[in-house]
């Protein structure tokens, strides 16, 4: 149990998951053990397992785990967006939607899309913007491979090394001249126009590619 728990914590840490998820993943094995050895309600363990599956299950076939964008990165991305004209922005893998909420609040002239294939993050993100009545934000349950990037002036992603080459080729073939492709930490097989170092706990970098 301790070996499994420690391994889960280490894997979560090196995947740069939030601290809360590192702790949660480390507690799964002990909780399962305690549940089996005591009268602890198995329904609670089942609920925890279902919640984790609804968040992380797509990682098994996409090879893209849940990576939330750090708060310091929000401002760096915001600084790339114009405040005096309309534009189209998309967050590929928007998770629970906090980045889109921040950007749409500070750039009301922009139109913001988010796509997500994790069921629980998608549902929460969708509900978030329905409750906020943020009309310049749209959330879709959609794969990035079925998405046409031609309409977007700004494309942002924080994924994993696995899809970056394919996604870059897609961006080059679909995005218009003068648009900006932004990737957090994971690089594409091309030299970026600019690299911005971000002062967060993982020292992330934002790579900017002008199309």
N, C-alpha and C positions, 0 to 999 in steps of 0.2 A: 504493500500500500504506500509506504513512504517513498519507495523507488519510483513508482508510477506518478505519485503526486509531485515529487521533485522534478521528474522529467517533464511533466506537463507545465510546470512553472518556468523551467528553463526554455522550453520551446516557445512558450507564449512571450517570454521576455525578448528572445532573439528575433521574434516576428514583429517586435515593436508594438504589441498590443497594449492597450491602456492598463495601468496598474490594477484597476479593479478587476479586469479580466484575467490578469496573471494570478491574482488571489483566487478568483472563482474557479479557474481551471485546476489550481492546486488543491482545492477543497472537494472536487468531485469524487476522487477515490476514497478519501476518509469518510465522506458522507455516505457513499454506497456501502462501505464496510460497516459503519455504525447502523445503517438502516437494516442490513442483513443480520446483525447481531443483537438488535434491540427491537422494540416495538415502534420505532420511528415511522411515521406515516409514509408509506411507499408512494402515495400520490404526490407528495411534495417533490420527491426525487424524480418522479416521472415528469412533473411540470418543468423542473430545472433542465432535464435532458431534452425535452421538447423545445424549450426556449433556445438552448444552445444549438440544437439542430436547425432551427428556423433562421439562425444568424449565420452559422458557419458551414452548413451543408453544401452550398454552391462551391466552396473552396476545393472540394474533392475533384470537381471536373473543370473548374476554371483555373485552378492553381493560383487563385487570388484570395488570400484571407482578408478578414475585416481589418483595414488600416484606417483609423480616423485621422483626419488632418489636425495638426496641432494648432492651438489658438494663436501663437505668434505667426504662423503661416497665413492666417486669415488676412491680416493687414497687408502682408506682402502681395498676396493675390489681388486684394482690393486696389492696391496702388497701380496695378497693370490695367485697370478698367477705367474708361473715360467717364467723367461725371457730367459732361455737358451735351451728350448725345445718346441716342438709343443704340443698342447692340444686342447680340444674342450670345449667351454664355451657356456652356453645359459642363456639369460635373459628372464624369463617368464613374459610377460607383459611389453614389452620394450618401450611402449609409442612412443615418437617421435625420439628415438634412440640416445640421447646424451651420455648416459653411454657407449653404444657399440662403438660409435665414439672415445671416450676417451680411452677405453681399447684397441681397435684394433690399435690405433696409437702408444701406448706405449708397446704393446706386439705383434709385427708383426708376430711372429712365431705361434701365436694362431689362431684358427678358431672360429669365433663368430657367433652364431645364436640368433635371436630374434623372438619371436612370439607375436602377438598382434591381438585382435579382435575388437578394436575400429577402425572404418573405416577410419576416418580422421588421427589419429596417425599412423596407418599402412601405408597409402598412402604417408604421409609426410616422414616417416622413410624410406620407400622403395625408394622414390625419392632422399632422402638425400644421400644414399650410391651409387646410380647410378651416381649422379653428382660427388661424391667424388672418384668414381672408386675404392672403397675399396673392393678388391677382397676377403679378408678374412672375410667378413661380409655377412650374408644371413638373410633376413627378410621374415617371412611367416605369412600369415593370417590364424591362426590356434588356436584351443582351446588347452589348456594344457592337457585336458583329452584325446585327441587323439594323443598326442605326446609320443613317446617312449624315455625315458631318458637314455637308455642303452649306447649310444655312448658318453655321456658327462662326462668329468672329473670334471667339475665345473658347478653347477646349482645355479642360483641366482634368488630370487624373492622378490618383495615388493608388497604384495597383500592386504589382510585384514584377520581378524581372521577366517572368514567363511570357506575358503577352506583348511586351513592349515593341519588339521588332515588327510583329504583324500589325499592331496598332499604328505604328509610325508609317508603315507602307499605306495603310488605309487613310491616314490623315493626309499624306502627300497626294494621294489620288483624288480625294474628295474635297478638301478644304480649299477655299478661294485664295488667290494671291492677296497678301496684305493682312491675313489672319494670323492668330498666335496660338501655338500649341504649347501648353505648359504641363510639365510632369514633375511630380514631387518625388525626389530621391532616386527613383529608378530611371536610368537613362535609356535613350534610344540609340541606334547605331548611326549617329550623326553628331557633328559638333554643334553645340548650342550657340545661339547668338549671344546670350547672356546667362550667367549663373549667379543666383542670389543666395548667399548663406543666411540661414535663419537661426536665430538664437533660441532654439527650443532644446529639450532634454536629449534629443537624438542628433542635434546639429544637422537637421535636414537641409537640403538644397532644393531650390526651385530652378529647373532648367527651362529656358525660354527658347522656342524655335519659331522664327518667322517663316511663314510659307510664301 
